[in-house]
């Protein structure tokens, strides 16, 4: 076989971003509607072949924007690590076509989705039989290169089907007590996950007490939100999200625009709202109970702030623990 495809999708972080980098828990949601597919062709040349990447990113049903680029370092390292695992004599020459509906640099997991789709495609192409742990570890090779430090929450969520909890280094799918709908709004400006992670790292090195306070508060909020999610206490879950936004704003991770979008979502009736992911731009999320409420919030954000929105339905379900 000389060609194979793999798939993954976008994600949002409900609570615990940044704290997860230091081992605190985080809660994320997959966004299956934002799909990412990698098609890998084996160039069949001897020697360490090229890794050519063509990206076709199509955001918000617009036409796909095609770019040809040399693959980022993280994807090269991923292919090298895969080649070692698959027992290949040397990294193969590959042409990779990534067709993605995940807007890049918005905190929606585009780097992890690309890496995960690529890993699945390589697994099929070379019939490597990777375990889910091995898939995760390979995505992490790329994520660490892209973000400097990477907790693993993105690598898990871009392959998940329900909410994902990362706690004590382990991923699980918690139960959901009540259906709800999360509106995602793109502030239109880039999310600088790498810069944000580095900025906090530097700030915490100066003030370790600040880091301890942040981790305690984030852990408390994430655990409480998890209880609310499991028991269908949506107003409580909403409050935790808004509290999470305030906490991240206190660390300098929000912008005037993401703050304004959060306020507008709350004014439109959202149960809670916050920035999501790396911050310094990117997206905000807003919790609503019904599709009707989600439409009202999304409509107001689009009308008054001209942003693109997506709604992520969260189904009631049993979870895996
Ligand atoms: C990015 O989606 C979440 C961060 O916490 C980074 C990470 O956990 O790897 C900012």
Boltz pocket constraint, residues with backbone or C-beta under 6 A from the ligand:
constraints:
  - pocket:
      binder: B
      contacts: [[A, 13], [A, 16], [A, 17], [A, 18], [A, 19], [A, 20], [A, 21], [A, 107], [A, 147], [A, 149], [A, 150], [A, 151], [A, 152], [A, 153], [A, 154], [A, 193], [A, 197], [A, 277], [A, 278]]
      max_distance: 6.0
